[in-house]
Amino acid sequence: MATNPDVTPELAARALQGSFPGDLGIELVSIADDEARGRLEVDARHLHPGGGVHGGVWVAFADTVAAWGTRRNLLSDGDFTTIELKANVFAAGRSGDVLEGVGRPLHVGRRTQVWEVTILRGDRTCAFFTCTQMILAPEGVSA
């Protein structure tokens, strides 16, 4: 499978500007063929009324890390969409916490990729996420 070394944290930073994950403050800190890492500094916009990180933020953070790992493992004109995901949250996140997402591929195929993302606060595992990405044929090409 060919990979795309042009997919870098710098490219991700430019692409995320003005988008939902960009507005959440999600940053990609490293992107390689076999691992993607992201970072999120928790503030008030990430919290539910009880003061913990909202479930949607955990998912958005993990899905963004997995997405950039997926993109790295596509040809430059390739595209994809998330078709299945699951998240388990084990520990609350609070304002001021710095979360790190570490994504690794479980499967990189022609039609699908499966990624797992572990979200850490320091040494503590806070959440675990898996998703399946469906690889889309370029426009005008039949799958």
Secondary structure, 3 states (H helix, E strand, C coil): CCCCCCCCHHHHHHHHCCCHHHHCCCEEEEEECCEEEEEEECCHHHECCCCCECHHHHHHHHHHHHHHHHHHCCCCCCEEEEEEEEEEECCCCCCCCEEEEEEEEEEECCCEEEEEEEEEECCEEEEEEEEEEEEECCCCCCC
